Amino acid sequence: MSRHCLVLGGARSGKSQYAEALAKSHDGNRIYIATAEPGDEEMRDRIARHRARRGDLWRTIEEPLKLPQLLREEAKEERFILIDCVTLWVSNLMLNGLPVQEPVDELRNMLPQLEARVVLVSNEVGLGIVPDNELARRFRDEAGLANQKLGATCSEVIFMVAGLPLKLKG
């Protein structure tokens, strides 16, 4: 099993379930870092479904903004850390008026030094039509750049399509 893995895909492609399945053979602590914020009822329901699916085998930490700082604290040896998801983190940074690529670079640069096994889930948002507004185009570009940087750093990259993993790297 590779040390760090990026799992990409579209909405409902099976990214999270695949990433969670990677932890099944891990005997140590499992930490789920959730970047989503429950801004509405639909998102609260989505978060609840994710939690129910994971069960009690995971310790969940909610962190919408300070992902590199949290990883620095939590990425200890014998731990499996799943970050779900990078694109929500990018969105949170943008909506809070914070820079995006600087913290992405910080995350990318620290990954090789982390002792824990880290799996990052991210949406591939660049396969559709060009968005019709500046904010959506900027989000697509920021998320795409983040995926490129993290994909270059991770030893394994998986692209999920229709619930099926396609190995891109590793």
C-alpha positions in Angstrom: 0.0 0.0 0.0 1.4 3.4 -1.0 2.0 5.9 1.8 -0.2 8.8 0.6 -3.0 8.6 -1.9 -5.2 11.1 -3.7 -8.7 9.8 -4.6 -10.3 12.0 -7.3 -13.7 11.8 -9.0 -17.0 13.4 -9.8 -20.0 13.7 -7.6 -21.3 10.3 -6.4 -18.4 8.5 -8.1 -17.6 6.5 -5.0 -14.6 8.5 -3.8 -15.3 8.5 -0.1 -16.3 4.9 0.1 -13.2 3.8 -1.8 -11.0 6.0 0.5 -12.7 4.5 3.6 -12.1 1.0 2.3 -8.4 1.7 2.1 -8.4 1.9 5.9 -9.9 -1.6 6.4 -6.5 -3.3 6.6 -5.1 -0.6 8.9 -4.8 -1.7 12.6 -3.9 1.6 14.1 -6.0 4.7 14.8 -8.3 6.0 12.0 -8.9 9.7 11.9 -11.4 11.3 9.6 -10.8 15.0 8.9 -14.1 16.5 7.6 -13.8 19.9 5.9 -17.5 20.2 5.2 -19.6 22.8 7.1 -23.3 22.0 7.7 -24.6 25.2 6.1 -28.1 23.8 5.3 -30.3 20.9 6.0 -29.2 18.9 2.9 -25.6 19.2 4.0 -26.4 18.2 7.5 -28.1 15.1 6.2 -25.2 14.3 3.9 -22.7 14.6 6.8 -24.9 12.4 9.0 -25.0 9.7 6.2 -21.2 9.8 6.0 -20.8 9.4 9.7 -23.3 6.5 9.9 -21.5 4.7 7.1 -18.1 5.0 8.9 -19.4 3.8 12.2 -17.4 3.9 15.4 -14.0 2.8 13.9 -13.1 6.4 13.1 -12.4 9.5 15.2 -13.9 12.5 13.3 -12.3 15.9 13.5 -14.1 18.8 11.8 -11.7 21.4 10.4 -12.9 23.6 7.5 -9.9 25.9 7.2 -6.7 25.0 9.1 -6.0 21.7 7.4 -2.1 21.8 7.4 -2.0 22.9 11.0 -4.3 20.0 12.1 -2.3 17.5 10.0 0.9 18.6 11.7 -0.6 17.8 15.1 -2.4 14.5 14.1 -0.3 12.8 11.6 1.6 10.5 14.0 3.0 7.1 13.2 0.5 4.2 13.1 -2.4 6.5 12.2 -4.5 6.4 9.1 -5.9 9.9 8.2 -8.6 10.4 5.6 -9.3 14.0 4.5 -12.7 14.5 2.9 -12.5 16.7 1.0 -9.9 18.9 -0.5 -12.4 20.7 -2.8 -14.7 21.7 0.2 -11.5 23.0 1.9 -10.7 25.1 -1.2 -14.2 26.4 -1.2 -14.1 27.3 2.5 -10.8 29.2 2.0 -12.3 31.1 -0.9 -15.5 32.0 0.9 -13.6 33.3 3.9 -11.4 35.5 1.6 -8.3 33.5 2.4 -5.6 32.6 -0.1 -5.8 29.1 -1.5 -2.6 28.0 -3.2 -0.3 29.0 -0.2 -2.0 26.5 2.2 -2.2 24.0 -0.6 1.6 24.4 -1.1 2.0 24.0 2.7 0.0 20.8 2.6 1.9 19.5 -0.4 5.3 20.2 1.1 4.5 18.6 4.4 3.0 15.4 3.1 6.3 13.6 2.4 7.4 14.3 6.0 4.3 13.0 7.7 4.5 9.6 9.5 0.8 8.8 9.2 -0.8 7.2 6.1 -2.8 10.1 4.5 -5.6 9.6 2.0 -7.1 12.8 0.4 -10.4 12.9 -1.3 -11.0 15.6 -3.9 -13.6 16.3 -6.6 -12.5 16.6 -10.2 -14.5 19.6 -11.3 -12.7 20.5 -14.5 -14.4 17.9 -16.8 -17.7 19.8 -17.4 -18.6 23.0 -19.2 -16.8 26.3 -18.5 -18.7 28.0 -15.6 -20.6 31.1 -16.5 -19.4 33.3 -13.7 -16.1 34.5 -12.3 -16.4 32.9 -8.9 -17.2 29.5 -10.3 -14.4 29.7 -12.8 -11.9 30.7 -10.1 -13.1 27.8 -7.9 -12.6 25.3 -10.8 -9.1 26.7 -11.4 -8.1 26.7 -7.7 -9.4 23.1 -7.2 -7.7 22.0 -10.4 -4.4 23.5 -9.3 -4.7 21.9 -5.8 -5.4 18.5 -7.4 -2.4 18.8 -9.7 -0.1 19.7 -6.8 -1.4 17.0 -4.5 -1.4 14.4 -7.3 2.3 15.2 -8.1 3.2 14.7 -4.4 1.1 11.6 -3.5 2.6 8.2 -4.4 -0.8 6.9 -5.5 -3.6 8.6 -7.4 -6.9 7.0 -8.0 -9.7 8.3 -10.3 -13.1 7.0 -9.5 -15.7 6.6 -12.2 -19.1 4.9 -11.6 -17.8 3.4 -8.4 -14.8 1.9 -10.2 -11.2 2.8 -9.3 -8.9 3.7 -12.2 -5.3 3.9 -11.0 -3.5 6.9 -12.5 -0.3 6.7 -10.4 1.4 4.2 -8.1 
